[in-house]
Amino acid sequence: MRTVTGVWRWRRNPLCRTTDLIEAWVALTAVVLFACAVPAVGWISGARTDASLQRAVQAQYEQRRETTARVVRVSGTPAPGFQNPESAGEQQLRRPVTARWTAPDGTPRTGTVATRPESADPGDTFPLWTDRTGRPVAAPMRPDTAHAHATIVGLLAAALAGVFVEAARRVVVRRLVHRRYERLDRAWAKAGPDWGRTGAGS
């Protein structure tokens, strides 16, 4: 509101320089962009990212199946290198075991997989995700995790848009200040030789 008032007050002020008026309008434009455009950029970016991630989540659930695996024995061979992106830190705590499970086509499968220590004893069961061929894969991303990632993207997009608006405003203001100094230098060069003399200009 102060910016709007300043623009209106300077609009027909005889002391108002053109650069002053431009700077006031630039400030008003920046305020409007911060209030409207920046949130819109964040919301649109977040919404589009969320829609894309939700499609990916749906595709993952369609291509992967959850089954129950039974531990046969503890394995000394490391499990394959697939990781669950939602629990990458837990991968270091998992233990490799030889387990048996059933593929989507009904055939029994046996292989080395990683599970939590509390379900790593022979005879223990644990949930296991497989692809359509029965090969172990990482669990699909949860929808709420996709929402969280989309929210972060929206916030980052809004922050970057705000930085861009502020940077553009500063660039314009800097050029206006530079132009003022140039005009002041020209005026001083013109009036400087007679400045302070009695009767100068008479």
N, C-alpha and C positions, 0 to 999 in steps of 0.2 A: 504493500500500500504506500509506503514511503517513496518507493521508486516511481509509482504512478503519479503521486502528488508532485514529486520533483520534476517529472517530465512536463506536467501541466503548468507548473509555476514558471519553468524556464522557457515555455513555448513562445511567449511574446515579450520576454524580458529584454530590454535594450542592451543589457550587459552580457547576455547569453551569446557565446561564440558558437559557431557551427559545430565545432568538435565537442562542446559541452552537450549540445542537443543530441548528437550522435551517440555519445557515451551514455546518456540517460536512456535512449532507446535501446541500446545494446544491453544495458542492465535489466531493463524491463523484459526484453526478449529472453534473456537468460533465466529470469524468474519464472516466466511462463513455461519455458522448456523444462526447468527443474520440477515444476508442479504438475505438468501434463505429459510431456514427451518422455522424460526419463522413466517414470513408473510404467508408461505404456510399453517402452522397449523391454523393460524387465519382465512384464507380464506376458508379452507376446513370445519372448525368447523362452521363458519358462514353460508356457503352454505348449509350444511346438516341440520343445525337448521332451516334455512329459508324454505327449502323444507318440513321439517316435520311440521312446523307451517302453511305453506300454505295448506298442506293437511288437517290439523285440521280446518283451516278457511273454506275450501271448504265443509268439512263435516258438520260444524256448519250451514252454509248457506243452505245446503241440508236438514237438520233436523229441521230448524226453519223457521217460516214464520212471515213476518211483516204485521200487520193489524192496523186498526185505532180504537181506543177506545174512547168512549164518557163518560164524567164524569156524574154520576148520582147525587152524593152528596159527601161532605167531610166526611171522615170516621174517627171515633175515635179509630179504631182498627189498629195497626201497620200492614204494608204490609208484605208479606212473605219475608224471609231473603235472597233471591237471590240478587246478586250484579253484576253490570257490572264491569269487571276488568279494563276497560279503564276509568271509571269515579267513582271510589270508593269514592273519596272526595265529589262528588256531592250527594251521597246517603244521607248524613246528611241534605242536603238542600231540599230534596224532601218531598212532603206531601202525606200522605196516603189518597186515595179516593176510593169510590165505583164506579166502571166503568162497562160499558157494551161493549162487542166486539163480533166479529163473529169468530168462530173456523174454521180451514181449511176445515172441512167437511160441513160448512154452518150453523151449529147450533149456536144459540145465547148463550153467556156466560156472567155471572156477577160475579164480585169478587172484592177483595180489592187489589189495586196495588198502587205503588208510582209514582208520576209525579212531574214535576217542578211546583213551585208556580204560575207561570204565566199561567199555563193551568190546574189549580186545581179547577176552579169554575164550578158549574153545567152547563152542556151544552157544555163545552169546549171539544175539541178533541185533542188527542196526539197519536203518533206512539207507538205501543206495539208489542213486539216480543213474539210469542208463539211457543210451540212445536207442533208436529203433532196432539196431542190430544186437543189442544186449551188451554193448561195450560201456564200461563205467565212464561217466562224465560228471562235470561239476553240476551242482544243483542250480536250477534256474533262478534268476534274480527275482526277489519278491516285489510285488507291486508297490508296497510302501517304500521300499528302498529306491525304486525308480522315481517315485514322487519326491523323495529327499534330494536325489541328484538333480532333478529338474528345478527344484527350488533354489539350489545352490547356483545353477546356471543362470536362472532369472536374476538373482541378486548380483551376480558378477556382471551380467549384461547391463543392469541398471547402474551399477557403480562405474563401469567403463563409459556409459553414455554420459553420466554426470561429469566424469573427468574430462571427456571430450568437450562438453558445453563450457565448462569452466576454463579449459585451456584456450578455446576459441575466443571467449570473452577477454581473457588476459592478452591474447595476441592483438585483438582489435584495440583495446585500451592502450596498449604499449605503442601501437602505431599512431594513435591519436595524440598521445603525450609527445611522441617524437615530432609530430607535425606542429604541435604548439611551440616546441622549442625552436624549430626551424623558423617559424613566423616571428618569434620573439627575437631571435638572432638577427633576422633581416630588419626588424623595426629598430633594434638597438644600433645596428650598423648605420642605419639612416639618420637616427637622431643623436648617436653617440658623439660626433665631433662638436656639436653645439651644446651638449648637456652641461648644465651648471653655469653657463656664461650669462652675465647680465645683459638683458636685452636680446637674448638669442632668438633668432627667428623674426625679429622686428625689421 
